[in-house]
Amino acid sequence: MSSSGASDGRTSAASGSLVVPGDKICTETGGQLGHGVMKLDGSIIATKLGYVVEKGGEVSVTPLHTAYFPRPGDLVLGYIEGMRANIWFIDLGAPFNAILPMSLAPMKVEFGGTRDAMNVGTAILCRVQEIDESHSSVVTMKGMGLRKVNSGFVDTVPPHLVSLLSSGGDAILSQLKDASNCRIILCANGRIWVDGEPEGIRVVRDILAFIRNNADSDNLSSKVGNHLKQGNGE
């Protein structure tokens, strides 16, 4: 891990350096702590495998790989992996599967009729309703916009990039919608539903691949904008 000397005499991993959990990033703890770091014995320590980012006085680590951990209220896109007489088991891309009780389905289902209503492999938009003590989650499909996904295309980004794509005045998600003229729903577990014309979907898939390949870059939103202009021949 490379390091650099700051003007105040502290030592730190250079922004962009690859660190592993336990690496000391900085001995100066006056700044804000972001994602993937913690304060320990007067130093900022990495808690994730990833790249150091220092921006606006905040130190964080952009992880190479992340898993989704559900929180109540999250909008998520899941896949049905199995069922019993009165529940479905849902893959959210989290360490543990979620369950969807028959009572929280968007349609009336008779006991034992879960497979007829929604079979294995069905993609669904749902919300996390609660998390139990074993970290398993219960999801619901009762609510506005929650339903089976029967059209379009599903792509993914690392879950830690979800807030980056949707935040700011020039949000990447807004750029994508404008450039593709597609309907796009970004979910908290990093799955993205895209529906529109084939050419618009192609644009979205290209940009999402660009985002995944440049996830640790500074000014990602600006780079996405430039990539979109190049793709449109501007």
TIRO-224381 format. One record per residue (C-alpha): residue number from 1; x, y, z; chain; residue in one letter. Coordinates in steps of 0.1 Angstrom, whole numbers, always signed. Example, Ala and Ser with C-alpha at 12.3 -4.5 7.8 and 13.67 -1.06 7.14 Angstrom:
# TIRO-224381
{i 1 u +123 v -45 w +78 ch A aa a}
{i 2 u +137 v -11 w +71 ch A aa s}
END
This chain:
# TIRO-224381
{i 1 u +0 v +0 w +0 ch A aa m}
{i 2 u +15 v +33 w -10 ch A aa s}
{i 3 u +15 v +62 w +14 ch A aa s}
{i 4 u +22 v +100 w +13 ch A aa s}
{i 5 u +32 v +126 w +38 ch A aa g}
{i 6 u +7 v +153 w +44 ch A aa a}
{i 7 u +17 v +189 w +53 ch A aa s}
{i 8 u +7 v +185 w +89 ch A aa d}
{i 9 u +31 v +155 w +93 ch A aa g}
{i 10 u +4 v +128 w +93 ch A aa r}
{i 11 u +8 v +98 w +71 ch A aa t}
{i 12 u -20 v +83 w +50 ch A aa s}
{i 13 u -27 v +60 w +22 ch A aa a}
{i 14 u -28 v +79 w -10 ch A aa a}
{i 15 u -63 v +85 w -25 ch A aa s}
{i 16 u -68 v +56 w -49 ch A aa g}
{i 17 u -46 v +32 w -30 ch A aa s}
{i 18 u -59 v -4 w -26 ch A aa l}
{i 19 u -64 v -13 w +11 ch A aa v}
{i 20 u -75 v -45 w +29 ch A aa v}
{i 21 u -95 v -47 w +62 ch A aa p}
{i 22 u -72 v -36 w +91 ch A aa g}
{i 23 u -50 v -13 w +70 ch A aa d}
{i 24 u -42 v +20 w +86 ch A aa k}
{i 25 u -53 v +47 w +63 ch A aa i}
{i 26 u -46 v +79 w +83 ch A aa c}
{i 27 u -34 v +89 w +117 ch A aa t}
{i 28 u -54 v +122 w +116 ch A aa e}
{i 29 u -90 v +116 w +127 ch A aa t}
{i 30 u -103 v +152 w +124 ch A aa g}
{i 31 u -122 v +146 w +92 ch A aa g}
{i 32 u -155 v +128 w +86 ch A aa q}
{i 33 u -157 v +91 w +83 ch A aa l}
{i 34 u -174 v +76 w +53 ch A aa g}
{i 35 u -182 v +41 w +41 ch A aa h}
{i 36 u -158 v +13 w +47 ch A aa g}
{i 37 u -137 v +29 w +75 ch A aa v}
{i 38 u -137 v +31 w +113 ch A aa m}
{i 39 u -118 v +50 w +140 ch A aa k}
{i 40 u -95 v +29 w +162 ch A aa l}
{i 41 u -68 v +40 w +186 ch A aa d}
{i 42 u -65 v +74 w +171 ch A aa g}
{i 43 u -63 v +62 w +135 ch A aa s}
{i 44 u -87 v +56 w +106 ch A aa i}
{i 45 u -87 v +19 w +97 ch A aa i}
{i 46 u -101 v +2 w +66 ch A aa a}
{i 47 u -130 v -22 w +72 ch A aa t}
{i 48 u -134 v -32 w +35 ch A aa k}
{i 49 u -113 v -44 w +6 ch A aa l}
{i 50 u -112 v -15 w -18 ch A aa g}
{i 51 u -98 v +19 w -28 ch A aa y}
{i 52 u -92 v +49 w -5 ch A aa v}
{i 53 u -112 v +80 w -14 ch A aa v}
{i 54 u -106 v +114 w +3 ch A aa e}
{i 55 u -131 v +140 w -8 ch A aa k}
{i 56 u -143 v +171 w +9 ch A aa g}
{i 57 u -126 v +162 w +42 ch A aa g}
{i 58 u -143 v +128 w +43 ch A aa e}
{i 59 u -122 v +95 w +42 ch A aa v}
{i 60 u -139 v +64 w +28 ch A aa s}
{i 61 u -132 v +31 w +11 ch A aa v}
{i 62 u -149 v +23 w -22 ch A aa t}
{i 63 u -152 v -15 w -19 ch A aa p}
{i 64 u -144 v -39 w -47 ch A aa l}
{i 65 u -173 v -62 w -38 ch A aa h}
{i 66 u -203 v -56 w -17 ch A aa t}
{i 67 u -233 v -76 w -6 ch A aa a}
{i 68 u -268 v -62 w +0 ch A aa y}
{i 69 u -281 v -61 w +36 ch A aa f}
{i 70 u -318 v -54 w +37 ch A aa p}
{i 71 u -334 v -25 w +56 ch A aa r}
{i 72 u -371 v -20 w +63 ch A aa p}
{i 73 u -387 v +1 w +36 ch A aa g}
{i 74 u -361 v -8 w +9 ch A aa d}
{i 75 u -375 v -11 w -26 ch A aa l}
{i 76 u -359 v -43 w -40 ch A aa v}
{i 77 u -361 v -65 w -70 ch A aa l}
{i 78 u -361 v -102 w -62 ch A aa g}
{i 79 u -364 v -136 w -79 ch A aa y}
{i 80 u -386 v -164 w -66 ch A aa i}
{i 81 u -364 v -193 w -57 ch A aa e}
{i 82 u -389 v -216 w -42 ch A aa g}
{i 83 u -422 v -219 w -23 ch A aa m}
{i 84 u -443 v -238 w +1 ch A aa r}
{i 85 u -481 v -239 w +5 ch A aa a}
{i 86 u -483 v -204 w +19 ch A aa n}
{i 87 u -450 v -186 w +13 ch A aa i}
{i 88 u -424 v -178 w -14 ch A aa w}
{i 89 u -386 v -177 w -9 ch A aa f}
{i 90 u -371 v -147 w -25 ch A aa i}
{i 91 u -335 v -141 w -37 ch A aa d}
{i 92 u -326 v -105 w -30 ch A aa l}
{i 93 u -288 v -109 w -36 ch A aa g}
{i 94 u -284 v -107 w +2 ch A aa a}
{i 95 u -267 v -133 w +25 ch A aa p}
{i 96 u -301 v -147 w +34 ch A aa f}
{i 97 u -332 v -153 w +14 ch A aa n}
{i 98 u -363 v -133 w +21 ch A aa a}
{i 99 u -398 v -147 w +25 ch A aa i}
{i 100 u -430 v -134 w +10 ch A aa l}
{i 101 u -461 v -147 w +29 ch A aa p}
{i 102 u -492 v -154 w +9 ch A aa m}
{i 103 u -510 v -127 w +28 ch A aa s}
{i 104 u -486 v -101 w +14 ch A aa l}
{i 105 u -490 v -111 w -23 ch A aa a}
{i 106 u -505 v -86 w -47 ch A aa p}
{i 107 u -533 v -110 w -56 ch A aa m}
{i 108 u -556 v -134 w -38 ch A aa k}
{i 109 u -539 v -168 w -35 ch A aa v}
{i 110 u -556 v -200 w -23 ch A aa e}
{i 111 u -536 v -221 w +2 ch A aa f}
{i 112 u -514 v -244 w -18 ch A aa g}
{i 113 u -517 v -223 w -49 ch A aa g}
{i 114 u -484 v -203 w -46 ch A aa t}
{i 115 u -467 v -220 w -76 ch A aa r}
{i 116 u -497 v -213 w -99 ch A aa d}
{i 117 u -496 v -176 w -88 ch A aa a}
{i 118 u -459 v -170 w -91 ch A aa m}
{i 119 u -435 v -198 w -102 ch A aa n}
{i 120 u -397 v -202 w -96 ch A aa v}
{i 121 u -377 v -176 w -116 ch A aa g}
{i 122 u -404 v -149 w -115 ch A aa t}
{i 123 u -389 v -114 w -110 ch A aa a}
{i 124 u -408 v -92 w -86 ch A aa i}
{i 125 u -407 v -56 w -73 ch A aa l}
{i 126 u -413 v -57 w -36 ch A aa c}
{i 127 u -405 v -38 w -3 ch A aa r}
{i 128 u -387 v -51 w +27 ch A aa v}
{i 129 u -412 v -50 w +55 ch A aa q}
{i 130 u -392 v -63 w +85 ch A aa e}
{i 131 u -359 v -80 w +95 ch A aa i}
{i 132 u -359 v -107 w +122 ch A aa d}
{i 133 u -332 v -115 w +147 ch A aa e}
{i 134 u -315 v -141 w +123 ch A aa s}
{i 135 u -312 v -114 w +96 ch A aa h}
{i 136 u -338 v -129 w +74 ch A aa s}
{i 137 u -363 v -105 w +59 ch A aa s}
{i 138 u -400 v -104 w +51 ch A aa v}
{i 139 u -410 v -86 w +20 ch A aa v}
{i 140 u -444 v -74 w +8 ch A aa t}
{i 141 u -460 v -68 w -26 ch A aa m}
{i 142 u -489 v -48 w -12 ch A aa k}
{i 143 u -482 v -12 w -22 ch A aa g}
{i 144 u -481 v +12 w -52 ch A aa m}
{i 145 u -459 v -1 w -80 ch A aa g}
{i 146 u -452 v -35 w -64 ch A aa l}
{i 147 u -458 v -63 w -89 ch A aa r}
{i 148 u -444 v -91 w -111 ch A aa k}
{i 149 u -419 v -79 w -137 ch A aa v}
{i 150 u -432 v -92 w -170 ch A aa n}
{i 151 u -413 v -70 w -195 ch A aa s}
{i 152 u -381 v -52 w -200 ch A aa g}
{i 153 u -346 v -60 w -188 ch A aa f}
{i 154 u -329 v -64 w -154 ch A aa v}
{i 155 u -293 v -53 w -149 ch A aa d}
{i 156 u -272 v -48 w -118 ch A aa t}
{i 157 u -247 v -25 w -102 ch A aa v}
{i 158 u -228 v -30 w -69 ch A aa p}
{i 159 u -252 v -21 w -40 ch A aa p}
{i 160 u -228 v +6 w -27 ch A aa h}
{i 161 u -233 v +26 w -59 ch A aa l}
{i 162 u -271 v +29 w -56 ch A aa v}
{i 163 u -270 v +62 w -37 ch A aa s}
{i 164 u -244 v +76 w -61 ch A aa l}
{i 165 u -266 v +69 w -91 ch A aa l}
{i 166 u -296 v +86 w -76 ch A aa s}
{i 167 u -282 v +116 w -57 ch A aa s}
{i 168 u -272 v +151 w -67 ch A aa g}
{i 169 u -287 v +177 w -90 ch A aa g}
{i 170 u -272 v +159 w -121 ch A aa d}
{i 171 u -279 v +124 w -109 ch A aa a}
{i 172 u -266 v +96 w -131 ch A aa i}
{i 173 u -301 v +80 w -131 ch A aa l}
{i 174 u -316 v +111 w -145 ch A aa s}
{i 175 u -290 v +112 w -173 ch A aa q}
{i 176 u -298 v +76 w -181 ch A aa l}
{i 177 u -335 v +83 w -184 ch A aa k}
{i 178 u -331 v +113 w -206 ch A aa d}
{i 179 u -306 v +96 w -229 ch A aa a}
{i 180 u -325 v +64 w -233 ch A aa s}
{i 181 u -362 v +75 w -230 ch A aa n}
{i 182 u -366 v +43 w -209 ch A aa c}
{i 183 u -385 v +37 w -177 ch A aa r}
{i 184 u -359 v +28 w -151 ch A aa i}
{i 185 u -364 v +17 w -115 ch A aa i}
{i 186 u -333 v +16 w -94 ch A aa l}
{i 187 u -336 v -8 w -64 ch A aa c}
{i 188 u -318 v -7 w -31 ch A aa a}
{i 189 u -302 v -41 w -37 ch A aa n}
{i 190 u -284 v -29 w -69 ch A aa g}
{i 191 u -308 v -44 w -94 ch A aa r}
{i 192 u -322 v -21 w -120 ch A aa i}
{i 193 u -354 v -27 w -141 ch A aa w}
{i 194 u -353 v -11 w -175 ch A aa v}
{i 195 u -382 v -10 w -199 ch A aa d}
{i 196 u -384 v +8 w -233 ch A aa g}
{i 197 u -374 v +5 w -269 ch A aa e}
{i 198 u -345 v -19 w -278 ch A aa p}
{i 199 u -322 v +10 w -287 ch A aa e}
{i 200 u -329 v +28 w -254 ch A aa g}
{i 201 u -322 v -4 w -235 ch A aa i}
{i 202 u -289 v -8 w -253 ch A aa r}
{i 203 u -279 v +27 w -242 ch A aa v}
{i 204 u -287 v +19 w -206 ch A aa v}
{i 205 u -268 v -14 w -207 ch A aa r}
{i 206 u -237 v +3 w -222 ch A aa d}
{i 207 u -237 v +30 w -195 ch A aa i}
{i 208 u -242 v +5 w -166 ch A aa l}
{i 209 u -213 v -15 w -179 ch A aa a}
{i 210 u -192 v +17 w -180 ch A aa f}
{i 211 u -203 v +25 w -144 ch A aa i}
{i 212 u -192 v -10 w -132 ch A aa r}
{i 213 u -159 v -7 w -149 ch A aa n}
{i 214 u -152 v +28 w -135 ch A aa n}
{i 215 u -169 v +24 w -101 ch A aa a}
{i 216 u -138 v +37 w -82 ch A aa d}
{i 217 u -133 v +68 w -103 ch A aa s}
{i 218 u -136 v +104 w -91 ch A aa d}
{i 219 u -163 v +125 w -107 ch A aa n}
{i 220 u -181 v +95 w -120 ch A aa l}
{i 221 u -213 v +115 w -129 ch A aa s}
{i 222 u -193 v +138 w -152 ch A aa s}
{i 223 u -175 v +108 w -168 ch A aa k}
{i 224 u -209 v +92 w -175 ch A aa v}
{i 225 u -222 v +124 w -191 ch A aa g}
{i 226 u -191 v +125 w -213 ch A aa n}
{i 227 u -195 v +89 w -223 ch A aa h}
{i 228 u -232 v +95 w -232 ch A aa l}
{i 229 u -222 v +124 w -254 ch A aa k}
{i 230 u -196 v +103 w -272 ch A aa q}
{i 231 u -221 v +76 w -277 ch A aa g}
{i 232 u -245 v +101 w -293 ch A aa n}
{i 233 u -218 v +114 w -315 ch A aa g}
{i 234 u -216 v +148 w -300 ch A aa e}
END
